[in-house]
Amino acid sequence: MAVLGAVLIWGLSYIVMKSTTAEYPQMLFQFWRYAAVSLVYFTIFHRSLRAMPRRIWRVGLVHLGLSNFVLSFFSIYAVQLTTPTRVVVINSFIICVVPLLRWVHDRCKPTGQEKAAIAIAIAAIAFLIGPQEQGMNLGDGLAFIGMIGYAYSIVLTHRLLAKEGATVSQVSVLGIVGCMLFFAVAAAIYACFNQEAAALSALTSQPETLAGIAFMVVFVSLAANLLQVHGQRRLPPVTVSILFCLEPAVTAALDYALLGNKPSIRVLLCGLLLIAATLTATLPSKSKKRSKEATLDL
Protein backbone atom coordinates (compact mmCIF):
# COMPACT_ATOMS: atom_id res chain seq x y z
CA MET A 1 0.00 0.00 0.00
CA ALA A 2 2.90 2.35 0.72
CA VAL A 3 4.43 1.76 -2.72
CA LEU A 4 1.04 2.14 -4.42
CA GLY A 5 0.63 5.47 -2.64
CA ALA A 6 3.99 6.55 -4.05
CA VAL A 7 2.88 5.41 -7.52
CA LEU A 8 -0.21 7.63 -7.36
CA ILE A 9 1.85 10.67 -6.38
CA TRP A 10 4.52 10.01 -9.00
CA GLY A 11 1.80 9.67 -11.63
CA LEU A 12 0.73 13.26 -10.97
CA SER A 13 4.26 14.64 -10.56
CA TYR A 14 5.12 14.55 -14.28
CA ILE A 15 2.00 16.52 -15.11
CA VAL A 16 2.92 19.12 -12.47
CA MET A 17 6.47 19.38 -13.83
CA LYS A 18 5.25 19.86 -17.38
CA SER A 19 2.70 22.56 -16.54
CA THR A 20 4.74 24.54 -13.99
CA THR A 21 8.07 24.73 -15.85
CA ALA A 22 6.75 26.06 -19.13
CA GLU A 23 8.13 29.55 -18.37
CA TYR A 24 10.92 28.73 -15.91
CA PRO A 25 14.23 26.84 -16.45
CA GLN A 26 13.78 23.17 -15.65
CA MET A 27 17.28 22.89 -14.20
CA LEU A 28 16.64 25.61 -11.63
CA PHE A 29 13.20 24.21 -10.83
CA GLN A 30 14.77 20.92 -9.77
CA PHE A 31 17.58 22.62 -7.84
CA TRP A 32 15.22 24.76 -5.74
CA ARG A 33 12.99 21.75 -5.17
CA TYR A 34 15.81 19.55 -3.84
CA ALA A 35 17.41 22.40 -1.88
CA ALA A 36 14.13 23.07 -0.05
CA VAL A 37 13.41 19.43 0.76
CA SER A 38 17.03 18.85 1.89
CA LEU A 39 16.60 21.63 4.43
CA VAL A 40 13.38 20.04 5.66
CA TYR A 41 15.00 16.60 5.95
CA PHE A 42 17.99 17.89 7.88
CA THR A 43 15.69 19.73 10.26
CA ILE A 44 13.53 16.68 10.96
CA PHE A 45 16.03 13.81 10.83
CA HIS A 46 19.32 15.40 12.00
CA ARG A 47 19.60 13.03 14.99
CA SER A 48 19.21 9.94 12.82
CA LEU A 49 21.93 11.13 10.44
CA ARG A 50 24.59 11.44 13.15
CA ALA A 51 24.59 7.69 13.78
CA MET A 52 25.24 6.65 10.17
CA PRO A 53 28.56 4.94 9.26
CA ARG A 54 30.69 6.53 6.54
CA ARG A 55 30.07 3.70 4.07
CA ILE A 56 26.32 4.43 4.14
CA TRP A 57 27.01 8.12 3.58
CA ARG A 58 29.18 7.25 0.58
CA VAL A 59 26.74 4.85 -1.06
CA GLY A 60 23.78 7.12 -0.33
CA LEU A 61 25.19 10.49 -1.33
CA VAL A 62 27.22 9.40 -4.34
CA HIS A 63 25.53 6.37 -5.85
CA LEU A 64 21.89 6.82 -4.81
CA GLY A 65 22.16 10.60 -5.20
CA LEU A 66 23.52 10.20 -8.73
CA SER A 67 20.76 7.73 -9.65
CA ASN A 68 18.09 10.16 -8.46
CA PHE A 69 19.85 13.00 -10.29
CA VAL A 70 19.84 11.08 -13.59
CA LEU A 71 16.13 10.31 -13.15
CA SER A 72 15.17 13.89 -12.22
CA PHE A 73 17.46 15.66 -14.70
CA PHE A 74 16.47 13.74 -17.82
CA SER A 75 12.81 13.27 -16.90
CA ILE A 76 12.04 16.97 -16.45
CA TYR A 77 13.46 17.74 -19.89
CA ALA A 78 11.80 14.69 -21.45
CA VAL A 79 8.36 15.70 -20.18
CA GLN A 80 8.66 19.02 -22.04
CA LEU A 81 9.33 17.24 -25.34
CA THR A 82 6.65 14.56 -25.09
CA THR A 83 3.55 13.77 -23.02
CA PRO A 84 3.71 12.73 -19.35
CA THR A 85 2.04 9.44 -20.27
CA ARG A 86 4.83 8.51 -22.68
CA VAL A 87 7.47 9.33 -20.06
CA VAL A 88 5.98 6.98 -17.47
CA VAL A 89 5.40 4.31 -20.12
CA ILE A 90 9.12 4.38 -20.88
CA ASN A 91 9.79 4.30 -17.13
CA SER A 92 7.95 0.97 -17.12
CA PHE A 93 11.01 -0.61 -18.72
CA ILE A 94 12.40 -0.81 -15.18
CA ILE A 95 10.56 -4.13 -15.09
CA CYS A 96 13.32 -5.48 -17.36
CA VAL A 97 16.26 -3.45 -16.02
CA VAL A 98 15.78 -4.01 -12.27
CA PRO A 99 15.99 -7.85 -12.48
CA LEU A 100 19.07 -7.48 -14.71
CA LEU A 101 20.78 -5.13 -12.23
CA ARG A 102 19.87 -7.45 -9.35
CA TRP A 103 21.50 -10.37 -11.17
CA VAL A 104 24.62 -8.36 -12.05
CA HIS A 105 25.16 -6.99 -8.53
CA ASP A 106 23.81 -9.76 -6.29
CA ARG A 107 23.44 -12.79 -8.60
CA CYS A 108 19.80 -12.83 -7.47
CA LYS A 109 17.33 -14.42 -9.89
CA PRO A 110 13.61 -13.54 -9.92
CA THR A 111 11.12 -16.10 -8.62
CA GLY A 112 8.70 -17.97 -10.86
CA GLN A 113 5.86 -15.65 -9.87
CA GLU A 114 8.00 -12.60 -10.64
CA LYS A 115 9.01 -14.07 -14.01
CA ALA A 116 5.33 -14.46 -14.94
CA ALA A 117 4.63 -10.86 -13.92
CA ILE A 118 7.66 -9.64 -15.91
CA ALA A 119 6.42 -11.51 -19.01
CA ILE A 120 2.97 -9.87 -18.73
CA ALA A 121 4.55 -6.44 -18.20
CA ILE A 122 6.81 -6.83 -21.24
CA ALA A 123 3.77 -7.82 -23.31
CA ALA A 124 2.03 -4.67 -22.09
CA ILE A 125 4.96 -2.45 -23.04
CA ALA A 126 5.08 -4.14 -26.47
CA PHE A 127 1.78 -2.44 -27.31
CA LEU A 128 3.60 0.90 -27.20
CA ILE A 129 6.76 -0.01 -29.12
CA GLY A 130 5.20 -0.20 -32.57
CA PRO A 131 4.60 2.74 -34.95
CA GLN A 132 2.58 5.43 -33.21
CA GLU A 133 1.09 8.80 -34.01
CA GLN A 134 4.06 10.78 -32.72
CA GLY A 135 6.87 8.36 -33.51
CA MET A 136 10.04 8.21 -31.42
CA ASN A 137 11.48 11.60 -30.50
CA LEU A 138 14.18 13.21 -28.36
CA GLY A 139 11.89 13.24 -25.34
CA ASP A 140 11.58 9.45 -25.50
CA GLY A 141 15.38 9.09 -25.52
CA LEU A 142 15.79 11.40 -22.53
CA ALA A 143 13.07 9.50 -20.66
CA PHE A 144 14.87 6.22 -21.36
CA ILE A 145 18.11 7.55 -19.81
CA GLY A 146 16.15 8.76 -16.79
CA MET A 147 14.61 5.29 -16.48
CA ILE A 148 18.10 3.78 -16.04
CA GLY A 149 18.64 6.04 -13.03
CA TYR A 150 15.18 5.04 -11.79
CA ALA A 151 16.08 1.34 -11.90
CA TYR A 152 19.40 1.88 -10.13
CA SER A 153 17.71 3.88 -7.36
CA ILE A 154 15.38 0.93 -6.62
CA VAL A 155 18.28 -1.53 -6.46
CA LEU A 156 20.46 0.79 -4.35
CA THR A 157 17.60 1.53 -1.95
CA HIS A 158 17.19 -2.21 -1.38
CA ARG A 159 20.93 -2.57 -0.79
CA LEU A 160 20.99 0.22 1.82
CA LEU A 161 17.95 -1.13 3.64
CA ALA A 162 18.67 -4.87 3.48
CA LYS A 163 22.47 -5.11 3.52
CA GLU A 164 23.71 -1.89 5.10
CA GLY A 165 21.01 -1.74 7.78
CA ALA A 166 20.05 1.89 7.06
CA THR A 167 16.68 3.21 8.24
CA VAL A 168 13.89 4.60 6.07
CA SER A 169 14.65 8.19 7.07
CA GLN A 170 18.38 7.78 6.46
CA VAL A 171 17.92 6.36 2.95
CA SER A 172 15.40 9.05 2.07
CA VAL A 173 17.66 11.85 3.30
CA LEU A 174 20.77 10.54 1.55
CA GLY A 175 19.00 10.08 -1.78
CA ILE A 176 17.54 13.58 -1.68
CA VAL A 177 20.64 15.39 -0.40
CA GLY A 178 22.92 13.54 -2.81
CA CYS A 179 20.66 14.50 -5.70
CA MET A 180 20.63 18.13 -4.48
CA LEU A 181 24.44 18.26 -4.52
CA PHE A 182 24.56 17.16 -8.15
CA PHE A 183 21.86 19.67 -9.07
CA ALA A 184 23.76 22.41 -7.22
CA VAL A 185 26.76 21.83 -9.47
CA ALA A 186 24.57 21.74 -12.60
CA ALA A 187 22.67 24.87 -11.52
CA ALA A 188 25.93 26.74 -10.86
CA ILE A 189 27.16 25.95 -14.37
CA TYR A 190 23.79 27.01 -15.80
CA ALA A 191 23.87 30.29 -13.84
CA CYS A 192 27.28 31.17 -15.28
CA PHE A 193 25.76 31.37 -18.74
CA ASN A 194 22.22 32.54 -17.80
CA GLN A 195 22.59 34.97 -14.90
CA GLU A 196 19.31 36.76 -15.58
CA ALA A 197 17.26 33.55 -15.60
CA ALA A 198 19.04 32.32 -12.47
CA ALA A 199 18.20 35.45 -10.47
CA LEU A 200 15.95 34.85 -7.46
CA SER A 201 13.56 37.52 -8.71
CA ALA A 202 12.86 35.38 -11.78
CA LEU A 203 11.57 32.64 -9.48
CA THR A 204 9.52 34.84 -7.16
CA SER A 205 7.74 36.38 -10.16
CA GLN A 206 6.40 32.94 -11.16
CA PRO A 207 3.64 31.97 -8.68
CA GLU A 208 2.74 28.85 -10.67
CA THR A 209 6.35 27.68 -10.55
CA LEU A 210 6.50 28.30 -6.79
CA ALA A 211 3.32 26.26 -6.37
CA GLY A 212 4.84 23.47 -8.44
CA ILE A 213 7.99 23.43 -6.31
CA ALA A 214 5.88 23.33 -3.15
CA PHE A 215 3.91 20.36 -4.54
CA MET A 216 7.09 18.48 -5.49
CA VAL A 217 8.63 19.14 -2.06
CA VAL A 218 5.64 18.12 0.06
CA PHE A 219 4.05 15.33 -1.97
CA VAL A 220 6.87 13.88 -4.10
CA SER A 221 10.19 14.42 -2.31
CA LEU A 222 8.72 13.97 1.18
CA ALA A 223 5.55 11.85 1.00
CA ALA A 224 6.23 9.67 -2.08
CA ASN A 225 9.91 9.21 -1.28
CA LEU A 226 9.24 8.08 2.28
CA LEU A 227 6.40 5.82 1.16
CA GLN A 228 8.57 4.13 -1.47
CA VAL A 229 11.48 3.54 0.90
CA HIS A 230 9.12 2.29 3.62
CA GLY A 231 7.49 -0.12 1.15
CA GLN A 232 10.86 -1.44 0.00
CA ARG A 233 11.62 -2.59 3.54
CA ARG A 234 9.16 -5.46 3.03
CA LEU A 235 9.18 -5.97 -0.74
CA PRO A 236 11.88 -7.31 -3.08
CA PRO A 237 13.14 -4.86 -5.78
CA VAL A 238 11.51 -6.77 -8.65
CA THR A 239 8.07 -6.52 -7.01
CA VAL A 240 8.61 -2.79 -6.44
CA SER A 241 9.52 -2.29 -10.10
CA ILE A 242 6.35 -4.14 -11.14
CA LEU A 243 4.22 -1.99 -8.85
CA PHE A 244 5.73 1.15 -10.36
CA CYS A 245 4.68 -0.13 -13.77
CA LEU A 246 1.17 0.99 -12.76
CA GLU A 247 2.28 4.58 -13.39
CA PRO A 248 1.15 4.61 -17.04
CA ALA A 249 -2.42 3.75 -16.04
CA VAL A 250 -2.45 6.46 -13.35
CA THR A 251 -0.73 9.13 -15.42
CA ALA A 252 -2.78 8.41 -18.55
CA ALA A 253 -5.99 9.11 -16.63
CA LEU A 254 -4.57 12.28 -15.04
CA ASP A 255 -2.98 13.37 -18.32
CA TYR A 256 -6.37 13.21 -20.03
CA ALA A 257 -8.30 14.81 -17.15
CA LEU A 258 -5.88 17.70 -16.51
CA LEU A 259 -4.06 18.31 -19.81
CA GLY A 260 -6.53 16.89 -22.34
CA ASN A 261 -4.10 14.34 -23.85
CA LYS A 262 -6.46 11.51 -24.77
CA PRO A 263 -4.91 8.04 -24.28
CA SER A 264 -4.80 5.73 -27.29
CA ILE A 265 -6.09 2.17 -27.41
CA ARG A 266 -2.49 1.00 -27.06
CA VAL A 267 -2.06 2.94 -23.81
CA LEU A 268 -5.34 1.57 -22.42
CA LEU A 269 -4.38 -2.04 -23.24
CA CYS A 270 -0.94 -1.44 -21.75
CA GLY A 271 -2.48 -0.14 -18.53
CA LEU A 272 -4.81 -3.14 -18.17
CA LEU A 273 -1.98 -5.63 -18.71
CA LEU A 274 0.26 -3.80 -16.23
CA ILE A 275 -2.49 -4.06 -13.63
CA ALA A 276 -2.60 -7.80 -14.33
CA ALA A 277 1.20 -7.98 -13.94
CA THR A 278 0.99 -6.18 -10.63
CA LEU A 279 -1.64 -8.59 -9.31
CA THR A 280 0.46 -11.54 -10.46
CA ALA A 281 3.52 -10.26 -8.61
CA THR A 282 1.85 -9.20 -5.38
CA LEU A 283 -0.88 -11.75 -4.70
CA PRO A 284 0.32 -14.67 -2.55
CA SER A 285 0.93 -17.88 -4.49
CA LYS A 286 -0.63 -21.24 -3.61
CA SER A 287 2.74 -22.60 -2.45
CA LYS A 288 3.13 -19.74 0.03
CA LYS A 289 -0.40 -20.28 1.33
CA ARG A 290 0.28 -24.01 1.81
CA SER A 291 3.56 -23.33 3.64
CA LYS A 292 1.80 -20.92 5.98
CA GLU A 293 -0.96 -23.43 6.64
CA ALA A 294 1.63 -26.15 7.35
CA THR A 295 3.44 -23.84 9.76
CA LEU A 296 0.19 -23.11 11.59
CA ASP A 297 -0.58 -26.84 11.83
CA LEU A 298 2.82 -27.50 13.39
C-alpha positions as CSV (number, residue, x, y, z in Angstrom):
1,M,0.0,0.0,0.0
2,A,2.9,2.4,0.7
3,V,4.4,1.8,-2.7
4,L,1.0,2.1,-4.4
5,G,0.6,5.5,-2.6
6,A,4.0,6.6,-4.0
7,V,2.9,5.4,-7.5
8,L,-0.2,7.6,-7.4
9,I,1.9,10.7,-6.4
10,W,4.5,10.0,-9.0
11,G,1.8,9.7,-11.6
12,L,0.7,13.3,-11.0
13,S,4.3,14.6,-10.6
14,Y,5.1,14.5,-14.3
15,I,2.0,16.5,-15.1
16,V,2.9,19.1,-12.5
17,M,6.5,19.4,-13.8
18,K,5.2,19.9,-17.4
19,S,2.7,22.6,-16.5
20,T,4.7,24.5,-14.0
21,T,8.1,24.7,-15.8
22,A,6.7,26.1,-19.1
23,E,8.1,29.6,-18.4
24,Y,10.9,28.7,-15.9
25,P,14.2,26.8,-16.4
26,Q,13.8,23.2,-15.7
27,M,17.3,22.9,-14.2
28,L,16.6,25.6,-11.6
29,F,13.2,24.2,-10.8
30,Q,14.8,20.9,-9.8
31,F,17.6,22.6,-7.8
32,W,15.2,24.8,-5.7
33,R,13.0,21.8,-5.2
34,Y,15.8,19.6,-3.8
35,A,17.4,22.4,-1.9
36,A,14.1,23.1,-0.1
37,V,13.4,19.4,0.8
38,S,17.0,18.8,1.9
39,L,16.6,21.6,4.4
40,V,13.4,20.0,5.7
41,Y,15.0,16.6,6.0
42,F,18.0,17.9,7.9
43,T,15.7,19.7,10.3
44,I,13.5,16.7,11.0
45,F,16.0,13.8,10.8
46,H,19.3,15.4,12.0
47,R,19.6,13.0,15.0
48,S,19.2,9.9,12.8
49,L,21.9,11.1,10.4
50,R,24.6,11.4,13.2
51,A,24.6,7.7,13.8
52,M,25.2,6.7,10.2
53,P,28.6,4.9,9.3
54,R,30.7,6.5,6.5
55,R,30.1,3.7,4.1
56,I,26.3,4.4,4.1
57,W,27.0,8.1,3.6
58,R,29.2,7.3,0.6
59,V,26.7,4.9,-1.1
60,G,23.8,7.1,-0.3
61,L,25.2,10.5,-1.3
62,V,27.2,9.4,-4.3
63,H,25.5,6.4,-5.8
64,L,21.9,6.8,-4.8
65,G,22.2,10.6,-5.2
66,L,23.5,10.2,-8.7
67,S,20.8,7.7,-9.6
68,N,18.1,10.2,-8.5
69,F,19.8,13.0,-10.3
70,V,19.8,11.1,-13.6
71,L,16.1,10.3,-13.1
72,S,15.2,13.9,-12.2
73,F,17.5,15.7,-14.7
74,F,16.5,13.7,-17.8
75,S,12.8,13.3,-16.9
76,I,12.0,17.0,-16.4
77,Y,13.5,17.7,-19.9
78,A,11.8,14.7,-21.4
79,V,8.4,15.7,-20.2
80,Q,8.7,19.0,-22.0
81,L,9.3,17.2,-25.3
82,T,6.6,14.6,-25.1
83,T,3.5,13.8,-23.0
84,P,3.7,12.7,-19.3
85,T,2.0,9.4,-20.3
86,R,4.8,8.5,-22.7
87,V,7.5,9.3,-20.1
88,V,6.0,7.0,-17.5
89,V,5.4,4.3,-20.1
90,I,9.1,4.4,-20.9
91,N,9.8,4.3,-17.1
92,S,8.0,1.0,-17.1
93,F,11.0,-0.6,-18.7
94,I,12.4,-0.8,-15.2
95,I,10.6,-4.1,-15.1
96,C,13.3,-5.5,-17.4
97,V,16.3,-3.4,-16.0
98,V,15.8,-4.0,-12.3
99,P,16.0,-7.8,-12.5
100,L,19.1,-7.5,-14.7
101,L,20.8,-5.1,-12.2
102,R,19.9,-7.4,-9.3
103,W,21.5,-10.4,-11.2
104,V,24.6,-8.4,-12.0
105,H,25.2,-7.0,-8.5
106,D,23.8,-9.8,-6.3
107,R,23.4,-12.8,-8.6
108,C,19.8,-12.8,-7.5
109,K,17.3,-14.4,-9.9
110,P,13.6,-13.5,-9.9
111,T,11.1,-16.1,-8.6
112,G,8.7,-18.0,-10.9
113,Q,5.9,-15.6,-9.9
114,E,8.0,-12.6,-10.6
115,K,9.0,-14.1,-14.0
116,A,5.3,-14.5,-14.9
117,A,4.6,-10.9,-13.9
118,I,7.7,-9.6,-15.9
119,A,6.4,-11.5,-19.0
120,I,3.0,-9.9,-18.7
121,A,4.5,-6.4,-18.2
122,I,6.8,-6.8,-21.2
123,A,3.8,-7.8,-23.3
124,A,2.0,-4.7,-22.1
125,I,5.0,-2.4,-23.0
126,A,5.1,-4.1,-26.5
127,F,1.8,-2.4,-27.3
128,L,3.6,0.9,-27.2
129,I,6.8,0.0,-29.1
130,G,5.2,-0.2,-32.6
131,P,4.6,2.7,-34.9
132,Q,2.6,5.4,-33.2
133,E,1.1,8.8,-34.0
134,Q,4.1,10.8,-32.7
135,G,6.9,8.4,-33.5
136,M,10.0,8.2,-31.4
137,N,11.5,11.6,-30.5
138,L,14.2,13.2,-28.4
139,G,11.9,13.2,-25.3
140,D,11.6,9.5,-25.5
141,G,15.4,9.1,-25.5
142,L,15.8,11.4,-22.5
143,A,13.1,9.5,-20.7
144,F,14.9,6.2,-21.4
145,I,18.1,7.6,-19.8
146,G,16.1,8.8,-16.8
147,M,14.6,5.3,-16.5
148,I,18.1,3.8,-16.0
149,G,18.6,6.0,-13.0
150,Y,15.2,5.0,-11.8
151,A,16.1,1.3,-11.9
152,Y,19.4,1.9,-10.1
153,S,17.7,3.9,-7.4
154,I,15.4,0.9,-6.6
155,V,18.3,-1.5,-6.5
156,L,20.5,0.8,-4.3
157,T,17.6,1.5,-2.0
158,H,17.2,-2.2,-1.4
159,R,20.9,-2.6,-0.8
160,L,21.0,0.2,1.8
161,L,18.0,-1.1,3.6
162,A,18.7,-4.9,3.5
163,K,22.5,-5.1,3.5
164,E,23.7,-1.9,5.1
165,G,21.0,-1.7,7.8
166,A,20.0,1.9,7.1
167,T,16.7,3.2,8.2
168,V,13.9,4.6,6.1
169,S,14.6,8.2,7.1
170,Q,18.4,7.8,6.5
171,V,17.9,6.4,3.0
172,S,15.4,9.1,2.1
173,V,17.7,11.9,3.3
174,L,20.8,10.5,1.6
175,G,19.0,10.1,-1.8
176,I,17.5,13.6,-1.7
177,V,20.6,15.4,-0.4
178,G,22.9,13.5,-2.8
179,C,20.7,14.5,-5.7
180,M,20.6,18.1,-4.5
181,L,24.4,18.3,-4.5
182,F,24.6,17.2,-8.1
183,F,21.9,19.7,-9.1
184,A,23.8,22.4,-7.2
185,V,26.8,21.8,-9.5
186,A,24.6,21.7,-12.6
187,A,22.7,24.9,-11.5
188,A,25.9,26.7,-10.9
189,I,27.2,25.9,-14.4
190,Y,23.8,27.0,-15.8
191,A,23.9,30.3,-13.8
192,C,27.3,31.2,-15.3
193,F,25.8,31.4,-18.7
194,N,22.2,32.5,-17.8
195,Q,22.6,35.0,-14.9
196,E,19.3,36.8,-15.6
197,A,17.3,33.6,-15.6
198,A,19.0,32.3,-12.5
199,A,18.2,35.4,-10.5
200,L,16.0,34.8,-7.5
201,S,13.6,37.5,-8.7
202,A,12.9,35.4,-11.8
203,L,11.6,32.6,-9.5
204,T,9.5,34.8,-7.2
205,S,7.7,36.4,-10.2
206,Q,6.4,32.9,-11.2
207,P,3.6,32.0,-8.7
208,E,2.7,28.9,-10.7
209,T,6.3,27.7,-10.6
210,L,6.5,28.3,-6.8
211,A,3.3,26.3,-6.4
212,G,4.8,23.5,-8.4
213,I,8.0,23.4,-6.3
214,A,5.9,23.3,-3.1
215,F,3.9,20.4,-4.5
216,M,7.1,18.5,-5.5
217,V,8.6,19.1,-2.1
218,V,5.6,18.1,0.1
219,F,4.0,15.3,-2.0
220,V,6.9,13.9,-4.1
221,S,10.2,14.4,-2.3
222,L,8.7,14.0,1.2
223,A,5.5,11.9,1.0
224,A,6.2,9.7,-2.1
225,N,9.9,9.2,-1.3
226,L,9.2,8.1,2.3
227,L,6.4,5.8,1.2
228,Q,8.6,4.1,-1.5
229,V,11.5,3.5,0.9
230,H,9.1,2.3,3.6
231,G,7.5,-0.1,1.2
232,Q,10.9,-1.4,0.0
233,R,11.6,-2.6,3.5
234,R,9.2,-5.5,3.0
235,L,9.2,-6.0,-0.7
236,P,11.9,-7.3,-3.1
237,P,13.1,-4.9,-5.8
238,V,11.5,-6.8,-8.6
239,T,8.1,-6.5,-7.0
240,V,8.6,-2.8,-6.4
241,S,9.5,-2.3,-10.1
242,I,6.4,-4.1,-11.1
243,L,4.2,-2.0,-8.8
244,F,5.7,1.1,-10.4
245,C,4.7,-0.1,-13.8
246,L,1.2,1.0,-12.8
247,E,2.3,4.6,-13.4
248,P,1.1,4.6,-17.0
249,A,-2.4,3.7,-16.0
250,V,-2.5,6.5,-13.3
251,T,-0.7,9.1,-15.4
252,A,-2.8,8.4,-18.5
253,A,-6.0,9.1,-16.6
254,L,-4.6,12.3,-15.0
255,D,-3.0,13.4,-18.3
256,Y,-6.4,13.2,-20.0
257,A,-8.3,14.8,-17.2
258,L,-5.9,17.7,-16.5
259,L,-4.1,18.3,-19.8
260,G,-6.5,16.9,-22.3
261,N,-4.1,14.3,-23.9
262,K,-6.5,11.5,-24.8
263,P,-4.9,8.0,-24.3
264,S,-4.8,5.7,-27.3
265,I,-6.1,2.2,-27.4
266,R,-2.5,1.0,-27.1
267,V,-2.1,2.9,-23.8
268,L,-5.3,1.6,-22.4
269,L,-4.4,-2.0,-23.2
270,C,-0.9,-1.4,-21.8
271,G,-2.5,-0.1,-18.5
272,L,-4.8,-3.1,-18.2
273,L,-2.0,-5.6,-18.7
274,L,0.3,-3.8,-16.2
275,I,-2.5,-4.1,-13.6
276,A,-2.6,-7.8,-14.3
277,A,1.2,-8.0,-13.9
278,T,1.0,-6.2,-10.6
279,L,-1.6,-8.6,-9.3
280,T,0.5,-11.5,-10.5
281,A,3.5,-10.3,-8.6
282,T,1.8,-9.2,-5.4
283,L,-0.9,-11.7,-4.7
284,P,0.3,-14.7,-2.6
285,S,0.9,-17.9,-4.5
286,K,-0.6,-21.2,-3.6
287,S,2.7,-22.6,-2.4
288,K,3.1,-19.7,0.0
289,K,-0.4,-20.3,1.3
290,R,0.3,-24.0,1.8
291,S,3.6,-23.3,3.6
292,K,1.8,-20.9,6.0
293,E,-1.0,-23.4,6.6
294,A,1.6,-26.1,7.3
295,T,3.4,-23.8,9.8
296,L,0.2,-23.1,11.6
297,D,-0.6,-26.8,11.8
298,L,2.8,-27.5,13.4
